[in-house]
């Protein structure tokens, strides 16, 4: 998987563009979020850089060194600072209840570890903190067959369901949880009609 993402990110072009994800931007602005934000699977840094420009203290990570290089380049261009680590999330030294926000934007992990990752991320968020998630839903699978440019994992087991999100983030008050059909315009690899799960939750005190 590391080789796949390094290959996708090694081009000088940004695979998913340099603009932040629309849902991520909307939630950040609507809730006036501030403090320290965790961005797992951050890729080329478009959301990290936007968060930093909004004044948040950014900690991002990914398995791709090429993703990190592109993210730091974008941060430098936009004159902001972000912390970006490369490696296995579960091996990182992070303190529980230390982040005000965590955002997973199209952060799809293998089915055998996805719930472990989600629960670990939930533990890292402070009580009253916010989680933001947008990812491809299981309903996206058929759309992807018709339009591969829409993006997303080709294995349906890697796609999200509302039930899974409710289960993995059961200690969060649901501010929004819905499956929606949207039009993606995010670089070369997210183009066209897609079905996504959108989740915003507040950690119960």
Backbone torsions as a table, in degrees:
resi	resn	phi	psi	omega
1	UNK	NA	-38.4	178.2
2	UNK	-58.5	-42.0	-179.3
3	UNK	-64.5	-39.6	179.1
4	UNK	-59.2	-49.6	-176.5
5	UNK	-71.4	-37.2	175.2
6	UNK	-60.5	-40.7	177.8
7	UNK	-63.8	-40.9	-179.4
8	UNK	-68.6	-34.7	-173.8
9	UNK	-93.6	-6.3	-173.9
10	UNK	-74.3	-17.0	177.3
11	UNK	-66.9	155.9	177.4
12	UNK	-71.3	-23.6	176.5
13	UNK	-76.0	150.1	177.5
14	UNK	-88.3	117.9	-171.9
15	UNK	-55.2	-37.8	-177.7
16	UNK	-116.7	20.7	179.2
17	UNK	80.3	-179.6	-179.3
18	UNK	-112.6	-4.7	176.8
19	UNK	-82.6	147.2	179.6
20	UNK	-66.7	156.0	172.4
21	UNK	-58.5	135.9	-174.6
22	UNK	-60.6	-43.9	-178.3
23	UNK	-66.6	-42.9	177.4
24	UNK	-58.0	-47.9	-179.8
25	UNK	-61.5	-44.3	-178.4
26	UNK	-60.6	-46.8	-178.4
27	UNK	-68.0	-43.5	178.1
28	UNK	-55.3	-44.2	-176.9
29	UNK	-77.1	-42.8	-177.0
30	UNK	-64.1	-35.0	-177.8
31	UNK	-100.8	3.8	-179.5
32	UNK	47.6	50.8	-174.1
33	UNK	-71.7	144.0	-179.6
34	UNK	-147.8	175.0	179.8
35	UNK	98.7	-143.1	-174.3
36	UNK	-103.3	129.7	-177.4
37	UNK	-119.7	137.7	176.7
38	UNK	-103.8	129.9	-179.8
39	UNK	-127.0	92.7	177.4
40	UNK	-75.6	146.1	177.6
41	UNK	57.5	46.6	-168.7
42	UNK	-80.9	-10.9	174.9
43	UNK	60.5	-126.1	-172.1
44	UNK	-89.1	6.3	166.5
45	UNK	91.1	9.8	-175.0
46	UNK	-62.0	-38.7	-179.5
47	UNK	-79.5	-35.9	177.6
48	UNK	-61.3	-44.9	-178.6
49	UNK	-66.3	-40.6	178.1
50	UNK	-62.3	-44.3	179.8
51	UNK	-61.2	-42.0	178.9
52	UNK	-63.5	-38.8	178.7
53	UNK	-66.1	-25.6	177.1
54	UNK	-84.5	-1.1	176.0
55	UNK	97.3	4.6	178.0
56	UNK	-80.5	152.7	176.4
57	UNK	-89.6	110.6	-167.4
58	UNK	-98.1	128.9	167.5
59	UNK	-122.6	113.8	-178.8
60	UNK	-119.5	156.3	173.8
61	UNK	-150.1	162.1	179.0
62	UNK	-163.0	168.6	175.1
63	UNK	-89.0	-6.5	-172.7
64	UNK	-102.9	118.5	174.8
65	UNK	-66.7	-32.2	178.1
66	UNK	-67.3	-36.1	175.8
67	UNK	-62.0	-44.2	178.9
68	UNK	-60.8	-45.0	-179.6
69	UNK	-57.3	-43.9	-178.9
70	UNK	-68.2	-38.5	-179.8
71	UNK	-64.0	-45.4	-179.6
72	UNK	-67.0	-34.6	176.8
73	UNK	-64.2	-43.3	179.4
74	UNK	-66.6	-40.9	178.6
75	UNK	-61.6	-41.5	179.4
76	UNK	-64.0	-42.6	179.1
77	UNK	-62.0	-38.4	-177.7
78	UNK	-90.6	2.2	175.4
79	UNK	60.4	45.1	173.5
80	UNK	-129.4	165.6	-179.4
81	UNK	-115.4	133.1	174.4
82	UNK	-133.2	152.1	171.2
83	UNK	-98.7	128.5	-174.4
84	UNK	-138.7	118.7	179.1
85	UNK	-109.8	151.6	175.0
86	UNK	-116.7	129.6	178.2
87	UNK	153.6	-169.5	-179.5
88	UNK	-81.8	120.2	-178.1
89	UNK	-51.9	-45.6	-174.6
90	UNK	-69.5	-15.0	177.9
91	UNK	-93.9	-3.4	-177.2
92	UNK	-80.7	145.4	179.5
93	UNK	-87.6	88.4	-179.8
94	UNK	-122.0	144.9	-174.7
95	UNK	-95.8	131.4	177.1
96	UNK	-59.3	150.7	178.0
97	UNK	57.3	38.1	-176.4
98	UNK	-116.2	-5.5	-179.0
99	UNK	-114.4	139.0	177.0
100	UNK	-80.4	-27.6	-177.4
101	UNK	-144.0	145.1	167.5
102	UNK	-132.8	137.4	-178.6
103	UNK	-132.9	126.0	178.4
104	UNK	-115.4	102.5	-177.0
105	UNK	-108.3	107.4	-175.4
106	UNK	52.3	42.1	178.2
107	UNK	-97.4	85.9	-178.3
108	UNK	-97.6	124.5	-179.8
109	UNK	-116.6	160.8	-179.1
110	UNK	-54.5	145.0	-174.9
111	UNK	-59.5	-26.9	-179.0
112	UNK	-75.5	-14.5	-179.5
113	UNK	-124.4	-5.9	-173.1
114	UNK	-59.3	-44.1	-178.8
115	UNK	-68.5	-33.9	176.4
116	UNK	-63.3	-45.0	178.7
117	UNK	-61.9	-47.8	-178.4
118	UNK	-60.3	-42.9	-178.1
119	UNK	-69.1	-35.6	176.1
120	UNK	-65.0	-43.8	177.8
121	UNK	-61.6	-42.2	177.8
122	UNK	-59.5	-39.0	179.2
123	UNK	-66.5	-30.3	-177.8
124	UNK	-75.4	-19.7	-178.8
125	UNK	-83.2	137.2	178.5
126	UNK	-66.4	152.6	169.5
127	UNK	-55.0	136.4	-175.8
128	UNK	77.8	0.9	177.1
129	UNK	-79.0	169.5	-171.4
130	UNK	-115.5	139.0	168.7
131	UNK	-113.4	136.7	176.3
132	UNK	-121.6	132.0	178.7
133	UNK	-140.7	131.9	164.8
134	UNK	-134.7	128.1	179.2
135	UNK	-155.4	164.9	-178.9
136	UNK	-67.9	136.0	179.6
137	UNK	-89.3	165.6	177.0
138	UNK	-61.2	-26.8	176.8
139	UNK	-70.3	-10.8	179.7
140	UNK	-76.9	-20.5	-170.9
141	UNK	-55.5	-46.0	-179.2
142	UNK	-66.9	-38.5	178.1
143	UNK	-62.7	-40.1	-179.0
144	UNK	-64.9	-35.2	178.4
145	UNK	-61.9	-34.7	-178.8
146	UNK	-83.7	-29.1	-179.1
147	UNK	-140.6	87.8	-178.9
148	UNK	-58.8	-24.1	179.4
149	UNK	-66.5	-15.0	178.3
150	UNK	-66.8	-23.0	176.8
151	UNK	86.8	-177.1	178.5
152	UNK	101.4	156.9	178.9
153	UNK	-58.9	146.1	179.7
154	UNK	-90.4	0.8	177.3
155	UNK	-106.9	118.5	-175.8
156	UNK	-60.8	-25.5	179.7
157	UNK	-68.5	-15.9	178.8
158	UNK	-90.3	-3.8	-178.0
159	UNK	-93.1	157.9	-172.0
160	UNK	-92.8	156.0	170.1
161	UNK	-129.8	157.5	177.6
162	UNK	-61.7	-40.6	179.8
163	UNK	-59.3	-43.1	-179.6
164	UNK	-61.7	-44.4	-178.9
165	UNK	-65.0	-43.0	177.6
166	UNK	-59.0	-41.8	-178.4
167	UNK	-69.6	-47.8	-175.3
168	UNK	-68.5	-29.7	-177.5
169	UNK	-118.4	45.7	-175.5
170	UNK	-66.1	-20.1	179.5
171	UNK	-93.6	21.6	177.8
172	UNK	-118.1	137.3	170.7
173	UNK	-72.8	128.9	-178.3
174	UNK	-79.7	116.3	174.0
175	UNK	-91.8	-33.1	173.5
176	UNK	-157.0	135.0	172.9
177	UNK	-152.7	111.7	-175.3
178	UNK	-154.9	153.4	169.4
179	UNK	-100.7	128.2	-175.6
180	UNK	-134.1	151.3	171.1
181	UNK	-98.1	124.4	-176.7
182	UNK	-130.8	169.0	174.8
183	UNK	-107.0	114.8	-178.7
184	UNK	-88.5	135.7	173.4
185	UNK	-138.2	71.6	-176.9
186	UNK	-127.4	87.4	178.3
187	UNK	64.8	-159.3	-174.4
188	UNK	-75.6	-27.5	-168.1
189	UNK	-106.2	-0.7	173.4
190	UNK	-127.8	80.1	-177.3
191	UNK	-131.3	122.3	174.3
192	UNK	113.3	-172.1	-176.0
193	UNK	-68.2	135.6	-179.7
194	UNK	-145.2	154.1	172.4
195	UNK	-111.2	128.3	-175.0
196	UNK	-130.4	158.1	166.7
197	UNK	-99.3	130.0	173.7
198	UNK	-116.7	129.3	-177.9
199	UNK	-138.0	130.2	168.9
200	UNK	-131.3	126.7	-177.3
201	UNK	-138.7	152.8	177.4
202	UNK	-112.3	128.3	-176.1
203	UNK	-67.7	128.1	-178.8
204	UNK	-67.7	140.9	-178.8
205	UNK	-81.0	NA	NA
